[in-house]
Amino acid sequence: MFLIVGLGNPGKEYENTRHNVGFMVLEKISEKLGVKVDRIKFKGLFGEGIWGGEKVLLLKPMTFMNLSGESVEEALRFYKVPSENLIVIYDDMDLPVGKLRIRRKGSSGGHKGMESIISRISSEDFPRVRVGIGRPKGDVVDHVLGSFGPEEKQAVESAIEAAAEAALTIVREGVEEAMNRYNGFTP
């Protein structure tokens, strides 16, 4: 069993922001699996399906980014999912827009949502799919809570598709295969 988590912030005002790219990828995964992520559970929106013979749980924490760990911890504990079967998808401003980076484990890299998850589950040993949102030209908060520009739309759409495939590759074929296939993806 795998738990795939897309990070973002709840609410219409955050819907298409850079910080919500994790939610966007999770929505793409739910489309591919034919699963609705609409049940309120674990302080988030939740759905479940099957992929490659594995049960796959999908979760969008509704706790706001900085408290994502509360939602993730509840779901992991309830389903007794080992941390190595947790896959977290989130934005990374240290990567150019649309570039992907997949890692087996690691630190938060300063991402508040990841800090919350690592703190709550007391582990850094879980795969993650990072989607580049580019460096800010001005204020960091304005950047991450801002929308992608028209010139970035195609790159972001391609990255969302590739990130969804990368997460599903981790489930079906393992993190090494996903890293080999998608690390460095640039639209």
N, C-alpha and C positions, 0 to 999 in steps of 0.2 A: 504494500500500500504506500502511496506517495501523497504528500500534501504540497500542492503548488500554490504559492502565495504571490499575489501581485500587490505591490505597495502603491499607495496614493492617499489622497485626502477626500473625504466624503463631501457632497454638496455640489450643486450646479455651478457655483462660482469657480470651482477647481477642475471641473470636468475635462477640459481639453488643455490643461497646463502641462508643462514639462515634467513637473513633479509627479504627475499621474500616469506616466508612461507604463508603469507596472500594472495599473488597472487596465490600460488599453491592451496590453499583451494578454492578460488573463481573460479579457473578453474575447480575444481572437482564439485562445485555447478553448474556451467554452463553446464557441461556434464550431470548431473542428470536432469536438467531442459530442456535439448536439446536447449539451448540458446547460440548464439554466442556473445561473449563480444569483439566486433570488431569495433563498431561505435565510431568515435572520437567525444566526447562530454564532456563538463564540465572539460576540461583539463585532460581528462582521456579516457580510453576505456570503453565502455558502452554497455549494453544489457538489454533486459527486457523479462519477461516471466510470467507464472502463476504457483503458487504452493499452494496447499490446498485451492483453490478458491481465493487466494490473488494475486494481481499484485506484482511482485518482480522485482526490479531494481538492476542490478549488475554493480559495478563500480570498476575499477582498476585505481586509480589516477596515472597520468604520470608526476607528478610535482616533483618527488623525495620525499622520505619519509618525510623530515622535513617541507615540504610545503603541505602535504596531505589535510590539512584543506581547502585550496583554492578550490580544486576539490569537496570535500564533501559539503561544504557550497553552491556552485553553484547548485549542484544536489538537495539538500534538498529544497532550495529556489524555484527552477524552478517547482518541483513537489509538493511543499507544504507538504512534508513528516514531520510529527512531530518527534522530536528527539527520542522519545521512540520507534519509528519504524525504527530507524537507527541501524544496526548491523555492528560492526567493527571487523575484524579478523586480528590478528597481532601476531608477534613473541614476546616471553618473555624469556629473559635469566635467570630470577630468577626461572624458572621451569625446571626440568630435561627434556632432549630431549624426545619429544613425549607426555608429560603430558599436559592435557587440564585444563583450568580454565575458567569458564563462570561467568560473573557478570552482574547484572542488571544495575549498574552505578558505578562511582568511578573516582578517579584521574587518571592521566596519568601514574603514577608509574615511571616517568622519561623517558618514551618512547617518543621520539621526534615527531613521527608521530601523536601519540595521543595528545600530547601537542598542536600541530598545529590545530587538529580538535576541541578540547575543546575550544581553544582560538577563533577560527573563528566562531563557532556556539554558543558560550557563554553558554555552558551546558555540564555537566558531566553525565546527565541523559539519557544514552542510553546503551543498552546491548553490551557486547563485548565478543569475544571468543579469548582467549589467547592460543597460542601453544608454548610449551616449546622448547627452542633451547639449553638449558644448559648454565652453567657458563663458561666464557672464562678461559683458563689456562694461557693466556698471554694477549696481547693487545685486548681491547674490539672491536675496529673497525675491526681489522683483523678477529676476531671471527665472528661478525655479517655479515661481507661481505665475509666470507669464506663459502665453501661448506660443507655439511654434510659428515662425514666420512663413509666408506663402512659399518662399524659396526653399524651405526645409520640409514641406509637407510630403513630397515624394520619398525623400530619404527616410523620414520617420515611418511612413506606411510600410516601406520595404523592411525596415528594421523590426517593426512590430511583427510582421509575418515571420521573419527569420528567428526572432526571439521565441515566438510561440513554437516553431518547429524545433528549436534548440532544447526547450524545456521538455517537449514530448520525446525527443531523442534521448534525453537523460533517463526518462522513464523506461523507454523501450530498449535502448542499447547501452546505456551507461554514460557517465559524465565524461569519460575519456573520449568517446566517440563524438559527443556533442562539442567538446573542446576542439578536437581535430577538425571537425566540419565547420564550426561557426565562429571560433575565436578570430578576431580581426575582421569579421564580416563588415564590409563597408558598402553601402548602397551605391 
